[in-house]
């Protein structure tokens, strides 16, 4: 059997390499992101690809490597991957939606306190040799109102911890969400902006969220409020944010994500926000703690390993979520990814039965346009049956796992 190969980019935690190698997978690593042409070249002979947020897996990349089995996004978001193209090509996609939640929340809390106390300015003054002891513009967070835009896993956990600091929490989300603790849902973004001393964005990267915070929204915020974006770079108009800071309407801001970000550590960074007072800029490190990166590395690498080894698509972003447990010694497992049309399962089972192949376990799932069936058989591999299944018009990908 050919040894499978994995390519891990963007300094994925070493635990991922160890886990994949322990499963018999050959692993190559590269420290930074790759552009489309370089990525296509690097994917020659690669079965499993691991990336973080910088590498763009475009339609062209997917088309150039049709043998690619799965992509692991070692981060929360998957908007850097052409998901529809991956699905049509039968490429499974996995991510880590919860593994770095705590790290992002802790950074948000630290920045809320730092901005409200104006710690950045105090720090800069002392490093410049100026002793500027004063309470002017410095506040406690206790008793202030935090407005959370996006009440998912990060926003909701921030809500709970902020309440423990004595903050009042309101939130807005386009999806109905259960309020935790004493948090209160508001009906509109405008209502949230007008009522909040601190506004923190935790939305996803969908196109509809582009520019949701612009000049009108910053003007609608309370004078002296502070603003945080630890979600996606394209959701904020940075020129408008700069204007709100320079005018004194906002007291400060913290930004961890940017519309255009350098590909590798050490590259030159430019932004409209550089040099502004009481503005914290961090290089997309919300989830970049050693604990979070290790958790993400273990989680996503485990998903890639299991999909390659057992066909398990549990928690896949784009495939039906299936796991078929067990399988006795001597069994073979066949994974059939297909277009979701009526009668495919019947065709699979009829083809196996007609050739005397005994089915000992089977599970089927569908998701949108895709269907996925995993079948354990208790008979020797039958080349004729496999050829027939591969030839079905509905077949996207057929794998014999063992």
N, C-alpha and C positions, 0 to 999 in steps of 0.2 A: 504494500500500500504506500502511495506517495505521502511523504511527510507534509502536512499542511503548514502554510507560512502565514505569519501575522506581521503587519507593519504598524508600529505605534509611533505617533508623532506628538510634538508639542510637550515633551517632558512628562508624559504619563508616569504616574508613580511606579517605582520598580516592583512593587508587589504584583502588578499586573503581569509583568514579564515573568516573574517566578511562577505565578499560577498557571499561565499558559504553557510555559516550558515543562512544568510538572505533568501536564496533560499530553505531552508529546508533540507540541506545536513549536515550530521553529520561529523565533521572534527576532525582528530587526527593529531598532529604534532610531529616531532622529529627533534633535532637540527643538526645532522650530516648525512653523507651518510651511506648506508648499503651495505654490501657485498651480493653476490647472495643468499646464504642460508638464511641470516637474512631477506633479502627483501622478499623472497618467504614466509617465516613465517609471516612477518608483513602484507602481502597482503590478508590474510584470511579474507573474508567478505568485502573487499574493492572494490569499483566500480570505483573510480577516484584516480589516482596517480599523485602527483606533486613532481617534482625533480628539481635540478639545474644541474650543469655540472659534479659533482663527481659520482653520483649514476649511475651504469651501469644496464640498463634494457636489459638483455640478452635474447636469444631465450629460455633459460631454465626458466627464470622468466615469460615470456609471456605464455609458455606452462603450467606452474604450476598454473596459475590463468586465465583460459579461460573466466571467467565471467567478467574480467576487461573490463570496458567500454571505458575509455580514459586515456591518459597520457598527462600531461601538463609539458613541459620543460620551467621552469621559467628562461630562458636565451635565447641566440641567437641560439646556436648550438643544433643539435639533433643527432650527431654522437655517443653519449652515449646510444642510443636506437636502438635496433634491428628492424629497420623500416619495413623490408620485413616481418619479423615474425609477427609484430604487424598488418600489413595490412592483411595478410592471416588469422589472428585470428579475424579480424573485430574490432581491437582496434584503435580508432582515436588518432592521435598525434597532439598536438598544441605547438607552441613556441612563442617567442616574438622577431621577427626579427629586430624591429626598436626601441623598447622602451628604450634601454640604449645606443643608438648610440652617443648621445651628451656627455654622461659621458666618453665613451672610447676616443672620439676625444679630449676632454679637457685634459685628462691624457696624451695623446700623445703629445699635444702641450706643456704642462708643462714640460714633460721630454725632448723634443727637446731643449727647452730653457735652462733647467737645465744642460744638458750634454754639450751644446755648450758653456755655461758660466763656466762649471766645478764647479757648485755650490756644488756638493756633497763633493768635496775635500776641498773647502773653509769652509764648515760647519764642516767637520770632524776635520780640523786643529784648528778651534776656540774652539770646544768642548774639544780638547786636550790641550788647553791653549796656542796655537801658533798663533801669529798675522802674517798672511802671505799675506799682501796686494800686489797684483801683477796682471798685465794684461796678463801675459804669458799664452798662450793657451786658452784665453777667447775671444769669438767672438760674434758678433751680428748674429741673424738669418736672418736679412734683407739682401737681395742680395744673399743668399745661395740657393742651389738647393735641394729640397725635392723630393725624388723618392718614390712613393707609389706603393707597390706591392699588387694588389687586389683593384679594384676601385668600390666596392659595396657601400652600404649605409654609412659605416664608412669611407672608403677610400675617397669617393667623398666629404663628408662633411669636412674631414680633409683638403682636397685640397682647398676648398673655404676659410676656416679660415686661413690656412697657407699663402695663397695669400694676405690676409688682413694684414699680418705681414710683407709683402714685400718679401716673398720667391718666387722663381721660382719653379713651380710644373711640374713634369713629372710623368707618371704612366704607368704601364704595367698590362694587364689583358688578360687572355686567351679567354674571351668573349668580343665581340665588345661592347664598352661602350661610351656614349656621354661624351665628355670632358666638364667640367664646367669651367666658367671663362676663364682664359688664360692657363689652364693646357694643356699639350701636351702629347699625347699618343706616346710611343716608341714601337718598334716592338719586342724587346726581353728583357729578364731579364738582360743579359750581357750588353746591351746598357744602361739600367737604372743604373746598378751598377757602370759603368765606369763614368757616368755623374753626380752622386749625392753626395752631402755633407752629406746628411742624408737619410737613407733608412729605411722605416717603412713598416712592413708586416701587411696586413689585408686580409688574405686568409682564405678559409674555411677548414674544417677538413677532406676533402676527402683523401683517401689513396694515391692518386697520388701526393699530396703535401708533403708527408713525406720526410724530409731531403732536401727540395729545397734550403736551405742555408747551405752549407758545406764549407770545406776548400777552394775549388776552387772559390766559390762565394765570400767569404770574401777576398780572395787574389785579386779578380777582382775589389773590391771597391777602391775608392780613398784613398790614405794615409791620415790619420787624420780625416776620415769620422766617423760618429756615426751611430749606428744601433739600431732599436727598433723592438720588437716582442710583439704585443698585440693581437695575433690571436689564434694560437694553439701551444701547446708545442712540438709536434712531427715534426714540419716543420723545426726545426733548429737543427743542430749538435752543441751541447753546448761545446764539447771538442774543436771543430774547432774555435768557437767563443772565447773561453778562450785563445787559442793560438794567435788569431789575436789581442786580447787586450794586452796580455803579451809581444808580440813582438813590440808593439807600432804602428803597422800598423793601427789599429782603435783607435780613441781617447776616445771612450766610448760606452756604450750600456745600454739599458733599456729593461728588460724582465719581463713580467707580467704573463706568462704562461709557464708551464714546462711539460716535458714528463711524469713524475710521480709526483703527488701532494698529500699531506696529505689529509685525509678524513675530518678532523675537525679542527677548529680553536684551536690553542694551541699545536697541534701535532708537533713533531720534523721535521725540514726541512733541507735537505742537497742538495747541488748543486755544480757543478764544478765552478760556477761563484762567489761563496761567497768570500769576501775579496779582490776582484779586484778593482783597482782604477777607479774612475769615471764610476762605473757600478751601476745602480739603479735596485734593485730587489723588486718587489711588489707581494703579494700573490694572484694573479688572481682577482684583484680588479678593472679592467678596467671599468666594468659596475656597480661597487658596490658603488654607491652614494645613499643616502636616496631617492632622487627624482626618480632615475632610478628604484630602487627596488620596490618602491611604484607603479610606472607606470607598471612595469612588473607584479607585483602581481595582479593588477586590470585587466590588459589585459588578461593574461592567465587564471585566475580564471573565468573571464567572458566567455571565450571560453568554458571552462569545464562546467560551469553552463548552457550555452545555448545549448550545445550539449546534455546534459542530459535532459534538460527540453523541448526543441523544436526540437531537431534533427539537428540544424544548424551546418554545418561543415565548415562554412566560414573561410578561411585561414588555413585550416588543412594542415599539412605537407604531409599526405599520402592518404587522402580520397578525392573524388570529392568535390569541394567546392559548397555547396548548402545552400540556405536559403529559406524557404517557409513562407511568411508572412501571417498574418491573422489567420483565423480559427474562426468560429462563435461559440457561446455558444451551447453546446450540440454536437459539432463535436468531432470526435476522430482522432488522428493522428497515422499513421503507418509508421515506418521507416524500409526500407528493403535494407540491404547491401548485395551485391551479386557479383558473378564472372561476369565479363564483357563479356557476350556472347549474340548473337542476340536472340531476342524474349522474354527476361525476362519481359520487361514492358508489352508486350501483354499478357503474362501468368498471371501477377498480375491483370491487368484490367479485363481479362476474368473471373478469379476466383471470383472477387468481383461482376461483373455484373451478373454472373450466380446465385448468391445468393441474388440478389436484393439490393446490397450495393451501395449507391449513392456516387459518387466521386464529391467533391465540390472544390478540389484544389489538384494540383499535380506538382511535379518538379523532373526531372531526370538529373543526371550527371554521366559521366564516367571519369575514370582516370587510364590509364595503364590497369591493370588487374581487376580493381574494378569498379562496378557500384553501384549507390546509388539512391534510389527513395524514396521521402517523399510524402505520400498521406493523404489528409484530407478527411474523409468520414462523410456524414450527416445522418448516420443510426446507430442504436445500434451496439455494437461490435458483430461480428459474429465469434464464436469460430471455426466453420467449415472452414471458409475462412482463418482464421489465421493459423490453423493447416495445411491447404493445402500449404500456402505460406512458412511456416517453413519447409515443407517436400521437397520443390523443390531442385533438385540437385545443382542448382546455388546459393542457399541461404547460406550466411555466417553468418548473424545475422538478426533477426527480432525483432523489439521493438514496443510495443504499448505504446505511450508516454502519452496519456490521453484519 
